[in-house]
Every structure is written in C-alpha cells, then in structure tokens.
Amino acid sequence: MFDNVEIGAILIRLLLGLFIGFCIGLTSIGGGVLILPALTVLLKVDPLVAVGTTTLYAFLTKITAMIHHIKLKTIDWSLSKQFLTGAIPATLFTSGWISLKGADQAFKAHLESFIIGVIFFGIILMIWNMISQKKGAPAQSQIAQKLYHYPRVRSGLAILVGAICGALVGATAIGGGVLVVPILIILFGLSASQTVGSAIFLAFVMTAITSITFGARGELDLPTALIMSLGSTLGVYFGSRLSVKLPDLLLRSIVLGLVILGAIMMCLKKGAH
C-alpha cells in the first residue's frame, strides 16, 4: 500500500496530520476546511481525489470520538434520525454524481471554485459563531424555542437541512462540522455537549458514505488518508490538553486565521492556472 510513498512524503503527511489534529483538538474546528487546502495546495492532489481523501480522513478520525460520545450519551438520536433521513440520500446522490463526472476537466475546475466558495462560507459561519459566543448568547435561541412547539415543522426542517448538509459533504467534504454545529445550536437548541456528540455522529455517517462512493471508483488517496489520520490522533491529544490552558477566543482566532490562509492559497493556486 505504501510502496509508492517515499519516506519524505510520509513524514510530510504525518506532520500535516499532526498539525491539523492539533488544531481540531484545540477548538473542535478543522476537518475539511483545513484538510482540503492542505491536500490541493501543499500536496498538489487532484480536487476530486482531495474530496474523497478528506472524507476518508474525517471518517477515520471520528471513530474513537463517536464511541466516546455514545458512552457519554451525548447524541440526540431522535434528531439525528430525522437529519439523516435527508442527509443519507443527498450524500449518496451528490457524491455519486460528482464521482461520475470526474474525468471532465472543466467540471473539476468548477468543483474547485465551488469548494473555495464553501470554505469562505464556512469562514463566515466561524466568525459569526465567535461573535455570538463573545456576546454570551442565550442558552437557547428564539428560533429553537419556537420550533419546539411545532414538532412536525421541526422534523421537516431537520430533514431539509440534513439534505443540504449531506449534499455539501458529498460534493466538497465540507459541512460535517462547520455547518452542522451552528445548525444544531440555532435551529434545534441542543446543549453544547449534545451538539458536539450529535455533530460527530452525523459527520461520521456522511463521510462514511462519501468515502465509500469515491473509494469505489478509486478517487481517493488511501495511504495519505491513513498516514494523516495517524498523525492527527497524536495531534488531537496534545491540542485537547492545551485547549484548557488558553483562552477559547484566542484559539479560535488562530484556527480561523489558518483557514483563511488556506482559502487564499487555494484562490492563488486556481488563479495561477
């Protein structure tokens, strides 16, 4: 499996995984918005293969976290079931369609532009989340409080946003965390622990579907995903330990800066073609 990967290339991937895992451990932010720029800009990975590799990486790194949250009982199973009713078919359809269009170079260029757009949308969400936390947002949003009295509307909305998030993960590998987390808080009023647990479980399912779809057509770099996830395991451990010692706003600002840098680098790379 690793025959074609040189020692230097293995070390680079381990270090990248270590660094990204460290960022995820610090803030719980990361995943696609950090990995995609690293793969496409630094490792020169094809955009389509980058999506497949990122989702496999995300799937592998969420296995232990999901087991941990199942034990802690921090997953809202009822809401997750409704969310996945929309997310599973949307993820399957979108990832399958993107994968089939893989040979079209013009389509790949459009996909790269779309990925950059989704990353910038993720940046806006991250900034908004930071501002709302700084202001000290109420325990539950007014939207979530109102939706609670309309269970059918709440259920329908969960299916709809599940389909949107599933389509985004299937197309770009982004959305499992940066999009799902604010949705669970704003629309459904989940507590901090339930938000993290449910988001990890939902992302686990969506990335599993996407990585299987891309993997079936050979559109992912298995050695890179395995090596980076190995490095991330260690990175998450150290990042999590440091996260309790530094201000949350500072940590989030650092990771946000890195995501913005990655997005700019992707724009410059695309502009150079």
SULTAQUI-V143444 format. One record per residue. N is the residue number from 1. RES is the residue in one letter. OMEGA is omega in whole degrees, 0 to 359 (* if undefined). Layout:
n-><N & N>
res-><RES & RES>
omega-><OMEGA & OMEGA>
//
This chain:
n-><1 & 2 & 3 & 4 & 5 & 6 & 7 & 8 & 9 & 10 & 11 & 12 & 13 & 14 & 15 & 16 & 17 & 18 & 19 & 20 & 21 & 22 & 23 & 24 & 25 & 26 & 27 & 28 & 29 & 30 & 31 & 32 & 33 & 34 & 35 & 36 & 37 & 38 & 39 & 40 & 41 & 42 & 43 & 44 & 45 & 46 & 47 & 48 & 49 & 50 & 51 & 52 & 53 & 54 & 55 & 56 & 57 & 58 & 59 & 60 & 61 & 62 & 63 & 64 & 65 & 66 & 67 & 68 & 69 & 70 & 71 & 72 & 73 & 74 & 75 & 76 & 77 & 78 & 79 & 80 & 81 & 82 & 83 & 84 & 85 & 86 & 87 & 88 & 89 & 90 & 91 & 92 & 93 & 94 & 95 & 96 & 97 & 98 & 99 & 100 & 101 & 102 & 103 & 104 & 105 & 106 & 107 & 108 & 109 & 110 & 111 & 112 & 113 & 114 & 115 & 116 & 117 & 118 & 119 & 120 & 121 & 122 & 123 & 124 & 125 & 126 & 127 & 128 & 129 & 130 & 131 & 132 & 133 & 134 & 135 & 136 & 137 & 138 & 139 & 140 & 141 & 142 & 143 & 144 & 145 & 146 & 147 & 148 & 149 & 150 & 151 & 152 & 153 & 154 & 155 & 156 & 157 & 158 & 159 & 160 & 161 & 162 & 163 & 164 & 165 & 166 & 167 & 168 & 169 & 170 & 171 & 172 & 173 & 174 & 175 & 176 & 177 & 178 & 179 & 180 & 181 & 182 & 183 & 184 & 185 & 186 & 187 & 188 & 189 & 190 & 191 & 192 & 193 & 194 & 195 & 196 & 197 & 198 & 199 & 200 & 201 & 202 & 203 & 204 & 205 & 206 & 207 & 208 & 209 & 210 & 211 & 212 & 213 & 214 & 215 & 216 & 217 & 218 & 219 & 220 & 221 & 222 & 223 & 224 & 225 & 226 & 227 & 228 & 229 & 230 & 231 & 232 & 233 & 234 & 235 & 236 & 237 & 238 & 239 & 240 & 241 & 242 & 243 & 244 & 245 & 246 & 247 & 248 & 249 & 250 & 251 & 252 & 253 & 254 & 255 & 256 & 257 & 258 & 259 & 260 & 261 & 262 & 263 & 264 & 265 & 266 & 267 & 268 & 269 & 270 & 271 & 272 & 273>
res-><M & F & D & N & V & E & I & G & A & I & L & I & R & L & L & L & G & L & F & I & G & F & C & I & G & L & T & S & I & G & G & G & V & L & I & L & P & A & L & T & V & L & L & K & V & D & P & L & V & A & V & G & T & T & T & L & Y & A & F & L & T & K & I & T & A & M & I & H & H & I & K & L & K & T & I & D & W & S & L & S & K & Q & F & L & T & G & A & I & P & A & T & L & F & T & S & G & W & I & S & L & K & G & A & D & Q & A & F & K & A & H & L & E & S & F & I & I & G & V & I & F & F & G & I & I & L & M & I & W & N & M & I & S & Q & K & K & G & A & P & A & Q & S & Q & I & A & Q & K & L & Y & H & Y & P & R & V & R & S & G & L & A & I & L & V & G & A & I & C & G & A & L & V & G & A & T & A & I & G & G & G & V & L & V & V & P & I & L & I & I & L & F & G & L & S & A & S & Q & T & V & G & S & A & I & F & L & A & F & V & M & T & A & I & T & S & I & T & F & G & A & R & G & E & L & D & L & P & T & A & L & I & M & S & L & G & S & T & L & G & V & Y & F & G & S & R & L & S & V & K & L & P & D & L & L & L & R & S & I & V & L & G & L & V & I & L & G & A & I & M & M & C & L & K & K & G & A & H>
omega-><185 & 184 & 184 & 180 & 182 & 181 & 179 & 180 & 177 & 180 & 179 & 181 & 176 & 181 & 177 & 178 & 178 & 182 & 180 & 176 & 178 & 179 & 179 & 178 & 180 & 192 & 187 & 176 & 177 & 179 & 186 & 185 & 175 & 186 & 182 & 177 & 179 & 181 & 186 & 184 & 185 & 183 & 177 & 180 & 176 & 183 & 181 & 178 & 179 & 179 & 179 & 181 & 180 & 181 & 177 & 176 & 182 & 179 & 182 & 183 & 181 & 184 & 183 & 180 & 180 & 178 & 179 & 182 & 175 & 178 & 181 & 182 & 181 & 178 & 176 & 186 & 181 & 179 & 180 & 179 & 179 & 180 & 183 & 175 & 176 & 187 & 185 & 179 & 180 & 178 & 179 & 182 & 185 & 181 & 178 & 180 & 179 & 182 & 180 & 181 & 188 & 184 & 182 & 184 & 179 & 179 & 179 & 179 & 178 & 179 & 180 & 178 & 180 & 178 & 179 & 178 & 179 & 178 & 179 & 175 & 176 & 178 & 178 & 179 & 180 & 179 & 180 & 180 & 179 & 181 & 181 & 178 & 180 & 180 & 182 & 182 & 178 & 183 & 179 & 182 & 179 & 179 & 181 & 180 & 180 & 181 & 181 & 181 & 179 & 186 & 181 & 177 & 180 & 180 & 179 & 179 & 178 & 178 & 181 & 181 & 175 & 179 & 180 & 180 & 179 & 179 & 180 & 178 & 180 & 183 & 190 & 185 & 181 & 176 & 181 & 179 & 187 & 179 & 184 & 183 & 178 & 178 & 181 & 180 & 188 & 186 & 187 & 172 & 178 & 177 & 182 & 182 & 178 & 179 & 181 & 182 & 181 & 180 & 179 & 180 & 181 & 179 & 178 & 181 & 183 & 180 & 176 & 180 & 183 & 182 & 176 & 180 & 180 & 180 & 180 & 179 & 178 & 183 & 170 & 181 & 185 & 180 & 180 & 180 & 181 & 181 & 181 & 179 & 176 & 177 & 182 & 180 & 178 & 181 & 179 & 180 & 182 & 178 & 180 & 180 & 181 & 185 & 181 & 184 & 183 & 179 & 183 & 182 & 178 & 181 & 181 & 179 & 180 & 181 & 177 & 178 & 179 & 179 & 178 & 178 & 179 & 180 & 179 & 179 & 177 & 178 & 180 & 179 & 180 & 180 & 182 & 182 & *>
//
